[in-house]
């Protein structure tokens, strides 16, 4: 293959195309359903079924055939926004939902509703109002609910009859969709939940009328109107969310009642054979309540409450109930996230639970870590206790059904993720990367920081290398993992002539409560200190690292950290590339920001916000800084970079800004994604004085200054 790594990475959407994804298992374990595109450079995902007993794979629905041979899709603004929240970069069938037995699947394609027979391999388009959002069948597969024009509908598959279950004319009110902060920060992308017998739907009503309106314009197309978004910035009003039981027989809707003034966040919901469950949270996120609801009267009762003086962490896949009604949760016990059954921890103090993946009968399948660089699949049952199902070094996850557990594993030993269906591995058509990374994993400093060091392939010992620190460094994401995919891009950067250092510091997942809460009230100090410590410690171990030439780059929180580094520690960091950085936390959303810095940015929590802002450090810049931002970003809006650039200019501090027209917080555009890497290499080499003549748009720097 003649592709360069940047081109291949961009063309394959970071090697995700052609790989199995969105795997589900039938309740009886007989079928495994998944999405996969035809090739490693084909973005159009199709729907597949694997017969679990013999491993035979069958193509069920191919998007271009369903669209009459056309590869083009017509996506509504609402669907584009949903995909942005879910970081979806594929095309075609990007999501689907099945009935309990996985006999049929519903999905939207170009806003049209399709239902696939997963047993006989047929696909039917349903005649319903379009565009359709988030279609999902009931457990029996008799009807499919969907959202259209902000209203929740259901279609009966036997005769095609469509019911409008709930909707309102106000443009600020939606039924059945997750609001911005739920989808972006709570990992809740659903807004409705079927009753087990299909007689009713539990639906969220979202009223955004109080949320501030922001306008995102495209300066490259001044003839186009700006896009209106309702963005709940820290300290400002959120959407108002209520939950209702909508009966399909036409009976009056029933609103579920809880103290929404004290617990305004709907963090999760579920409807099992016992009844509806709600997870609600206080605005300051220090109290979380799990409520049981009576769908007939709307009354709720408290099942469990969790409190924390900083914040209560949301852990995916829970709460759930065992068949006997006992509640399954994840809660902090002895500074670790523990799996709890009926309020009692069933995992040990060395186990950090990451997510719950299945609760069936009296058994729970979950993922957890004893080493933060690895994630394994575990099972707890009343009869067998806790057992670890995966042991190979790496990162694993699982889906389960009918007693069958389908495990996905990735490691440093092979490319890509492998889905094992009882000895049969789902076929991957993903491309093999043009490079194979080699990483040295270190544990350094008194805090036992997990660090990965990548050197150029063929590096000759004794050759001094400039250092590139390449962090995310913040809550919610890890970079230092025992999986090859985590190190492909760092290896490419290393091959450009850098020693690349990746550090997971305080605030990153997998290290327990105290580790995560170390950033409470201060998103700047601890995370920057850990990068500096790791750099110093590894530099003392590795003689070839030239600490007089250190660059740093990052995106999103990593972009914030990169800019922070050259502003506050120019003695350590000599150049930075900050992509889509949060520069002022008052401009970021409520649920994320207030969790760490507080709910009162202009009052009691002013010092926390001021101390974590880059704007107040603008005058201290004396190192080369490149700011990159997509002008269509509705997550970290471009105002972060533009207003920070204004303050740098007012302070007389030279810097560079690269605006990306039409680019959101993701960069799925192939040419943009490819050339962004090349432009950053060029900037850093010239800024550090390591290669080539200075460019006129790059602030000159003296190596080691």
C-alpha positions in Angstrom: 0.0 0.0 0.0 1.4 3.4 -1.1 -0.7 5.5 1.3 1.0 7.6 3.9 -0.4 7.0 7.4 -2.2 10.4 7.6 -3.9 9.7 4.3 -4.8 6.1 5.3 -6.0 7.2 8.8 -8.3 9.9 7.2 -9.6 7.6 4.4 -10.5 4.8 6.8 -11.9 7.1 9.5 -9.2 6.0 11.9 -9.5 2.4 10.8 -13.1 2.0 11.9 -14.5 1.4 8.4 -15.0 -2.3 7.5 -14.8 -3.4 11.2 -17.8 -5.0 12.9 -19.5 -2.6 15.3 -22.8 -2.0 17.1 -23.0 -5.7 18.1 -26.2 -7.1 19.7 -27.1 -10.6 20.8 -30.6 -12.1 20.6 -32.3 -12.8 24.0 -32.1 -16.6 23.2 -28.4 -16.3 22.1 -29.1 -17.7 18.6 -28.2 -14.6 16.6 -25.6 -11.9 16.7 -26.5 -8.7 14.8 -23.9 -6.1 13.8 -23.0 -3.4 11.3 -20.1 -3.5 8.9 -19.2 -1.7 5.7 -17.9 -3.5 2.6 -14.3 -2.4 2.8 -11.9 -0.5 4.9 -12.4 2.7 3.0 -16.2 2.4 2.5 -18.1 4.6 4.9 -21.5 3.0 4.2 -22.3 0.6 7.0 -24.6 -2.4 6.2 -26.7 -4.6 8.5 -25.4 -8.2 9.1 -26.4 -11.3 11.1 -24.2 -14.0 12.4 -25.8 -17.4 13.3 -24.2 -18.0 16.6 -24.0 -21.8 16.4 -22.2 -22.2 13.1 -20.7 -18.7 12.6 -22.3 -18.1 9.2 -22.6 -14.4 8.4 -25.4 -13.0 6.3 -25.9 -9.6 4.7 -29.4 -8.4 5.6 -29.6 -4.8 4.5 -27.3 -2.8 2.2 -27.8 0.9 2.2 -27.2 1.8 -1.5 -29.6 -0.9 -2.6 -32.3 0.4 -0.3 -31.7 3.9 -1.7 -32.1 2.8 -5.3 -28.4 2.7 -6.0 -27.7 6.1 -4.7 -24.8 6.6 -2.4 -26.0 10.0 -1.3 -28.0 10.4 1.9 -30.4 13.2 2.8 -30.0 13.9 6.5 -32.1 16.3 8.5 -30.5 18.8 10.8 -31.7 16.9 13.8 -30.1 13.7 12.6 -26.8 15.5 11.9 -26.9 16.8 15.4 -27.6 13.3 16.8 -24.6 12.0 14.9 -22.4 14.8 16.2 -23.4 14.0 19.8 -22.6 10.3 19.2 -19.3 11.1 17.4 -20.6 9.1 14.4 -18.4 9.3 11.3 -19.8 6.5 9.3 -22.7 6.7 6.7 -25.4 4.3 5.6 -27.0 2.3 8.5 -25.3 3.9 11.4 -27.6 2.6 14.1 -30.4 0.1 14.5 -32.6 -1.5 17.2 -34.0 -5.0 17.5 -36.8 -6.8 19.3 -35.9 -9.0 22.2 -35.4 -12.1 20.0 -33.5 -10.2 17.3 -36.0 -11.4 14.7 -36.4 -7.9 13.2 -34.4 -4.7 13.3 -35.6 -1.2 12.7 -33.3 1.6 11.3 -33.5 5.0 9.6 -31.8 5.6 6.2 -32.0 9.1 4.7 -34.8 9.8 7.2 -36.9 6.8 5.9 -37.9 4.0 8.2 -36.9 0.4 7.3 -37.7 -2.8 9.1 -35.5 -5.9 8.4 -36.4 -9.5 8.9 -33.3 -11.0 10.5 -34.5 -14.6 10.0 -35.7 -14.5 6.4 -33.4 -11.7 5.2 -36.0 -9.3 3.9 -36.3 -5.5 4.3 -39.5 -3.5 4.1 -39.8 0.3 4.0 -42.6 1.5 6.3 -44.9 4.3 5.0 -44.6 6.8 7.9 -44.0 10.6 8.1 -40.4 11.5 7.4 -37.7 12.3 8.4 -37.6 9.6 11.0 -35.3 9.7 14.1 -34.2 6.9 16.4 -36.7 4.1 15.4 -36.9 1.2 17.9 -39.3 -1.8 18.0 -41.0 -3.0 21.1 -39.8 -6.2 22.8 -42.2 -8.4 20.8 -41.5 -6.8 17.5 -45.1 -5.9 16.8 -44.6 -2.1 16.5 -41.9 0.5 16.0 -41.7 3.9 17.8 -39.9 6.8 16.2 -39.6 10.6 16.4 -40.7 12.8 13.6 -41.0 16.6 13.8 -40.2 16.7 17.5 -43.2 14.3 18.2 -43.1 10.6 19.2 -45.0 8.2 17.0 -45.5 4.5 16.7 -46.3 2.3 13.7 -48.0 -1.1 14.0 -46.2 -3.5 11.7 -49.2 -5.7 11.0 -51.2 -3.1 9.2 -49.0 0.0 9.0 -51.2 2.1 11.2 -49.3 5.2 12.6 -50.2 6.8 15.9 -48.9 10.1 17.1 -48.3 9.5 20.8 -47.2 12.9 21.9 -46.1 16.2 20.4 -46.5 20.0 20.7 -46.4 22.8 18.2 -43.8 24.8 20.1 -40.4 24.6 18.4 -38.6 24.4 21.7 -40.4 21.2 22.9 -39.5 17.7 21.8 -40.8 14.3 22.8 -38.7 11.1 22.8 -35.3 12.7 22.2 -32.4 13.2 24.6 -31.5 16.9 25.3 -28.0 18.2 24.5 -26.3 17.6 27.9 -27.8 14.1 28.2 -26.4 13.0 24.8 -23.1 14.9 25.1 -22.3 14.4 28.8 -24.5 11.8 30.4 -24.1 9.1 27.7 -27.8 9.0 27.5 -28.8 9.2 23.8 -32.3 7.8 24.2 -35.4 9.7 25.0 -38.0 6.9 25.2 -38.3 3.4 26.6 -40.8 0.7 25.7 -42.9 -1.1 28.3 -42.0 -4.9 28.2 -45.5 -5.8 26.9 -45.5 -3.0 24.3 -48.6 -1.4 25.7 -47.0 1.9 26.6 -43.9 4.0 26.1 -41.9 5.9 28.8 -41.0 9.2 27.1 -39.0 12.3 28.0 -40.5 15.6 27.3 -37.8 18.3 26.8 -38.6 22.0 26.9 -35.6 24.1 25.8 -37.4 27.5 25.9 -35.3 28.7 28.9 -32.0 27.6 27.3 -29.9 30.4 25.8 -29.9 30.7 22.0 -26.5 30.7 20.3 -25.9 31.2 16.6 -23.3 29.3 14.7 -22.6 31.0 11.3 -20.4 29.9 8.4 -18.2 32.9 7.6 -17.2 31.3 4.3 -20.9 31.4 3.2 -22.2 34.8 4.3 -25.3 34.1 2.2 -26.4 31.2 4.4 -28.3 31.9 7.6 -26.7 31.0 10.9 -27.7 27.8 12.7 -29.6 28.3 15.9 -28.6 26.1 18.8 -29.8 26.0 22.4 -26.6 25.7 24.4 -26.8 25.5 28.2 -23.5 27.2 29.2 -22.2 26.8 32.8 -24.4 28.7 35.2 -27.2 29.3 32.8 -30.6 27.6 32.5 -30.9 24.0 31.4 -33.7 22.3 29.5 -36.7 21.3 31.5 -37.1 17.5 31.4 -40.2 15.6 32.5 -41.1 11.9 32.0 -44.5 10.5 30.9 -46.2 7.2 30.4 -47.8 7.2 26.9 -50.3 4.4 26.4 -50.9 3.0 22.9 -54.6 2.4 23.6 -55.2 6.2 23.6 -55.6 6.5 27.4 -54.5 9.8 29.0 -50.8 10.2 29.5 -49.4 9.9 33.0 -46.6 12.1 34.2 -44.1 10.6 36.6 -43.6 12.8 39.7 -40.4 13.5 41.6 -38.9 16.6 43.1 -37.6 18.0 39.8 -36.6 21.3 41.4 -34.0 19.5 43.5 -33.2 16.8 41.0 -33.6 18.3 37.5 -31.3 16.0 35.6 -32.7 12.8 34.1 -29.5 10.8 34.0 -31.1 7.5 32.9 -34.2 5.4 32.6 -35.2 1.8 32.0 -38.4 -0.3 32.0 -38.1 -3.9 33.1 -40.7 -6.6 34.0 -41.1 -5.0 37.4 -41.7 -1.5 36.2 -40.0 1.8 35.2 -36.7 2.9 36.8 -35.5 6.5 36.8 -32.1 7.9 37.6 -32.3 11.6 38.6 -29.5 13.9 39.7 -29.2 17.2 41.5 -27.9 20.2 39.6 -24.6 20.1 41.6 -24.4 16.3 40.8 -23.6 15.6 44.5 -26.8 13.5 44.9 -28.1 10.8 42.7 -31.4 9.0 43.3 -32.7 5.8 41.8 -36.5 5.8 41.7 -39.1 3.1 41.0 -42.2 4.4 39.3 -45.8 3.3 39.2 -46.8 3.7 35.5 -50.5 3.9 36.4 -50.4 6.7 39.0 -47.1 8.4 38.2 -45.9 8.1 41.8 -42.3 7.3 42.4 -40.5 5.8 45.4 -36.8 5.9 46.4 -34.9 2.7 45.8 -31.4 4.0 46.5 -29.5 7.2 46.9 -25.8 8.0 46.3 -24.1 11.1 47.6 -20.6 12.5 47.2 -19.1 15.8 48.4 -17.7 16.4 44.9 -19.9 14.6 42.5 -21.5 11.2 41.9 -20.1 9.5 38.8 -22.5 8.2 36.2 -21.6 4.6 35.2 -23.1 3.1 32.1 -25.6 0.2 32.0 -27.1 0.6 35.4 -29.2 0.6 37.5 -30.9 -2.7 36.6 -32.8 -5.4 38.6 -32.2 -9.1 38.9 -35.2 -11.4 38.2 -35.9 -11.5 42.0 -36.1 -7.7 42.1 -32.7 -7.0 43.7 -31.2 -3.7 42.5 -27.9 -3.8 40.6 -25.9 -0.6 40.8 -22.3 0.8 40.7 -21.3 2.9 43.7 -18.1 4.1 45.4 -16.9 1.7 48.1 -13.4 2.0 49.6 -12.5 4.6 47.0 -13.4 2.2 44.1 -16.4 1.9 41.8 -17.9 -1.3 43.0 -20.6 -3.5 41.6 -23.4 -3.6 44.2 -26.3 -6.0 44.5 -29.1 -4.9 46.9 -26.7 -2.2 48.2 -23.8 -4.6 49.1 -20.6 -4.6 47.2 -19.8 -7.9 45.4 -16.5 -6.8 43.9 -13.2 -6.4 45.8 -11.3 -3.3 46.7 -8.8 -3.8 43.8 -11.5 -3.8 41.1 -12.7 -0.6 39.4 -16.0 -1.3 37.6 -16.2 0.5 34.2 -19.7 -0.4 33.0 -22.6 -2.9 33.3 -23.3 -4.7 30.0 -26.0 -7.2 30.8 -28.3 -8.2 33.6 -30.3 -11.4 33.0 -31.8 -13.6 35.6 -29.5 -13.7 38.5 -26.3 -12.8 36.6 -24.5 -9.6 35.7 -21.9 -9.1 33.0 -19.7 -6.1 33.5 -16.3 -4.6 32.6 -13.7 -3.7 35.2 -10.0 -3.0 35.7 -7.4 -4.0 38.3 -4.7 -2.3 36.1 -5.9 1.0 34.6 -4.2 0.2 31.3 -6.4 -2.8 30.8 -10.2 -3.5 30.9 -11.6 -7.0 31.3 -15.0 -8.7 31.1 -16.3 -10.1 34.4 -19.5 -11.9 35.5 -21.2 -12.0 38.8 -24.0 -14.5 39.7 -25.7 -15.4 42.9 -24.4 -19.0 42.6 -20.9 -18.4 41.3 -19.9 -15.1 42.7 -17.4 -13.0 40.7 -15.3 -14.5 37.9 -13.1 -12.8 35.4 -14.0 -14.0 31.8 -11.0 -12.4 29.9 -7.4 -12.7 30.9 -5.3 -11.8 27.8 -3.6 -8.4 28.2 -5.7 -5.7 26.5 -9.0 -3.9 26.5 -12.2 -5.9 26.3 -15.9 -5.4 26.3 -18.9 -7.6 25.8 -22.6 -8.0 24.8 -24.7 -10.9 26.1 -28.0 -12.6 25.6 -29.5 -16.1 26.2 -26.5 -17.1 28.2 -24.1 -16.3 25.3 -21.4 -13.7 26.0 -19.8 -12.2 22.9 -16.5 -10.7 23.8 -14.5 -8.0 22.0 -10.8 -7.8 22.6 -8.0 -5.5 21.4 -4.4 -5.7 22.5 -0.8 -4.7 21.7 -0.4 -8.0 19.8 -2.8 -7.4 16.9 -4.5 -4.7 14.9 -8.1 -3.9 15.4 -10.8 -5.3 17.7 -11.9 -8.9 17.5 -15.4 -10.0 18.3 -15.5 -13.6 19.4 -18.9 -15.4 19.0 -18.2 -18.7 20.7 -15.0 -19.4 18.8 -16.0 -17.7 15.6 -14.4 -14.2 15.1 -16.6 -11.8 13.2 -14.9 -11.0 10.0 -13.3 -7.6 9.8 -12.7 -5.8 6.5 -10.8 -2.9 8.1 -7.5 -2.0 6.5 -4.3 -3.0 8.1 -2.4 0.2 9.1 0.8 0.9 7.2 2.7 1.1 10.4 2.9 -1.1 13.5 3.5 0.9 16.8 6.0 0.0 19.5 5.3 1.6 22.9 7.2 1.5 26.2 4.7 1.6 29.1 6.0 3.2 32.3 4.7 3.9 35.8 6.4 6.9 37.1 6.4 9.3 40.1 4.9 9.1 43.6 1.4 9.1 42.0 2.3 6.1 39.8 1.4 7.9 36.6 0.7 5.7 33.7 2.8 6.8 30.7 3.5 5.6 27.2 6.7 6.5 25.3 7.0 6.0 21.6 10.3 6.4 19.7 10.9 6.5 16.0 11.1 3.1 14.3 14.8 2.4 13.7 15.8 4.9 16.3 19.6 4.7 17.0 20.4 4.9 20.8 22.4 8.0 21.5 20.5 10.2 19.0 18.8 13.0 20.9 15.1 13.6 20.1 12.8 16.5 20.6 9.9 15.5 22.7 6.2 15.8 21.8 3.8 15.5 24.8 0.5 14.2 23.3 -2.2 14.2 26.0 -5.9 14.2 26.4 -5.4 14.5 30.1 -8.9 15.1 31.3 -12.0 13.4 32.7 -13.8 10.7 30.7 -11.0 9.5 28.5 -7.8 7.4 28.8 -4.9 7.3 26.3 -2.5 4.9 28.0 -4.1 1.6 27.2 -2.7 -1.8 26.4 -4.1 -1.8 22.9 -2.3 -1.3 19.6 -4.9 1.2 18.2 -4.0 3.7 21.0 -0.5 4.0 19.7 -0.8 4.1 15.9 -0.9 7.9 15.6 1.8 8.5 18.3 4.0 6.1 16.4 3.5 8.2 13.2 4.4 11.3 15.2 7.5 9.6 16.5 8.5 8.7 13.0 8.5 12.4 12.1 11.4 12.8 14.5 9.9 13.0 18.0 10.0 11.1 21.2 6.2 11.0 21.9 5.0 10.9 25.5 1.4 10.2 26.4 0.4 10.6 30.1 -2.8 9.8 31.9 -2.8 12.1 35.0 -5.3 12.8 37.7 -8.9 13.1 36.6 -8.6 10.4 34.0 -10.8 7.2 34.5 -9.8 3.9 36.0 -8.0 4.9 39.1 -10.7 5.3 41.7 -12.6 8.1 43.4 -9.8 10.1 44.9 -7.8 10.1 41.7 -10.8 11.4 39.7 -11.8 14.0 42.4 -8.3 15.5 42.6 -9.4 18.0 39.9 -12.5 19.1 41.7 -12.5 22.9 41.7 -9.3 23.0 39.6 -9.2 21.7 36.0 -5.8 23.3 35.4 -3.3 22.7 38.3 -3.3 18.9 38.8 -3.5 17.9 35.2 -0.7 20.2 34.2 1.5 19.2 37.2 1.1 15.5 36.2 2.3 16.2 32.6 5.3 18.0 34.0 6.1 15.3 36.5 5.9 12.5 33.9 8.0 14.4 31.5 10.7 14.9 34.1 10.6 11.3 35.3 10.8 9.7 31.9 13.4 12.2 30.8 15.6 11.1 33.7 15.2 7.4 32.6 15.6 7.9 28.9 18.8 9.7 28.0 17.8 10.3 24.3 14.9 12.7 25.3 16.0 16.3 24.7 14.0 18.3 27.3 15.2 21.6 25.9 12.9 21.0 22.9 9.5 20.0 24.1 6.3 20.5 22.2 2.7 19.6 23.2 -0.4 19.0 21.2 -4.0 18.0 22.0 -7.6 18.3 21.0 -10.6 19.4 23.0 -9.6 19.0 26.7 -6.2 18.1 25.3 -6.2 21.4 23.4 -7.0 23.2 26.6 -4.1 21.4 28.3 -1.7 22.1 25.5 -2.4 25.9 25.5 -2.3 25.8 29.3 1.2 24.2 29.3 2.9 26.9 27.2 1.1 29.7 29.2 1.9 28.5 32.7 5.0 26.4 32.2 7.0 28.0 29.4 10.1 26.8 31.2 9.1 23.2 30.4 7.0 23.4 27.1 8.5 25.3 24.2 5.6 25.1 21.6 2.0 24.0 21.5 -0.8 23.0 19.1 -4.2 23.4 20.7 -7.1 21.9 18.7 -10.7 22.9 19.6 -9.6 24.0 23.1 -11.9 25.1 25.9 -10.3 28.4 26.7 -13.0 29.7 29.1 -15.1 27.2 31.1 -18.0 29.6 31.4 -18.6 29.0 27.7 -18.8 25.2 28.1 -21.9 23.2 29.0 -23.5 22.8 32.4 -23.4 19.1 33.1 -19.7 18.7 32.4 -18.3 22.0 33.7 -20.4 22.4 36.8 -19.4 18.9 37.9 -15.8 20.0 38.3 -16.0 23.8 38.9 -19.4 24.4 40.5 -22.8 25.8 39.6 -22.2 29.5 40.3 -19.5 30.8 37.9 -20.0 34.4 38.9 -20.5 33.9 42.6 -19.3 31.3 45.0 -17.4 29.4 42.4 -15.8 32.4 40.7 -12.3 31.5 41.8 -12.5 28.0 40.5 -13.6 29.3 37.0 -11.0 32.0 37.0 -8.2 29.7 38.0 -9.1 27.3 35.2 -9.5 29.9 32.5 -6.9 30.5 29.8 -8.1 34.1 29.1 -6.4 35.5 32.2 -3.1 34.1 31.2 -3.0 35.6 27.7 -0.4 38.2 28.4 2.0 35.5 29.6 2.4 33.8 26.3 6.0 33.7 25.1 6.1 30.4 23.2 4.8 29.5 19.7 1.1 28.6 19.8 -1.1 27.3 17.0 -4.8 27.4 17.7 -7.0 25.1 15.5 -10.8 25.3 15.5 -13.8 24.1 13.4 -16.1 27.0 12.8 -19.1 24.7 12.8 -18.3 23.2 16.2 -21.4 23.2 18.4 -19.7 21.4 21.3 -16.7 23.6 21.9 -17.8 26.6 19.9 -15.3 28.6 17.9 -15.8 31.5 20.2 -13.3 29.8 22.6 -10.5 30.2 20.1 -11.6 33.5 18.6 -12.1 35.3 21.9 -8.8 33.9 23.3 -7.0 35.0 20.1 -8.5 38.5 20.7 -7.0 38.6 24.2 -3.7 37.4 23.0 -3.7 40.1 20.3 -4.7 42.8 22.9 -1.8 41.7 25.0 0.6 41.9 22.0 1.3 38.2 22.0 2.1 36.6 18.6 0.2 33.4 17.8 -1.3 31.5 14.9 -4.9 30.6 14.2 -6.1 27.9 11.8 -9.9 28.2 11.2 -11.6 25.2 9.6 -14.6 26.1 7.6 -17.5 23.7 7.9 -15.7 21.5 10.4 -17.4 20.4 13.7 -15.8 19.1 16.9 -15.0 16.0 14.8 -12.9 16.2 11.6 -14.4 13.5 9.4 -13.5 15.3 6.2 -10.8 13.3 4.6 -8.6 16.0 3.2 -8.9 18.1 6.4 -8.1 15.2 8.7 -5.1 14.2 6.6 -3.6 17.6 6.2 -4.2 18.7 9.8 -1.6 16.2 10.9 0.9 17.4 8.3 0.4 21.1 9.2 0.9 20.3 12.9 4.2 18.5 12.2 5.4 21.5 10.1 4.5 23.9 12.8 6.1 22.0 15.6 9.3 21.3 13.8 9.8 24.9 12.9 8.7 26.2 16.3 11.2 24.0 18.0 13.9 24.8 15.5 14.4 21.2 14.5 14.0 21.2 10.8 13.6 23.5 7.8 13.4 27.3 7.5 10.9 29.2 9.5 7.5 29.8 7.9 6.2 33.4 7.8 3.1 32.4 9.7 5.0 30.7 12.5 6.3 32.6 15.5 10.0 32.2 15.5 11.6 30.5 18.5 15.1 29.8 19.7 15.6 26.1 20.6 15.8 25.6 24.3 14.8 29.2 25.1 
